Amino acid sequence: MGSAKMETEVIIEKDEESERPIPSIWRPIFSHIMEAFVEKDYSLVAFRVFAQFLRGQKNR
């Protein structure tokens, strides 16, 4: 039986003094980018999707 892991939600927080974990809302996008790299897909389509996602976040 697999164990379910509860993740604490990490919010977007700017801190120029220290590193922070990747915000929870960005993690699926970074996962897609890494999957593309594993597949040797460097077409930057994932980056364009990420940029569109970020633009949508600013409009909230």
Secondary structure, 3 states (H helix, E strand, C coil): CCCCCCCCCCCCCCCCCCCCCCCHHHHHHHHHHHHHHHCCCCCCHHHHHHHHHHHHHHCC
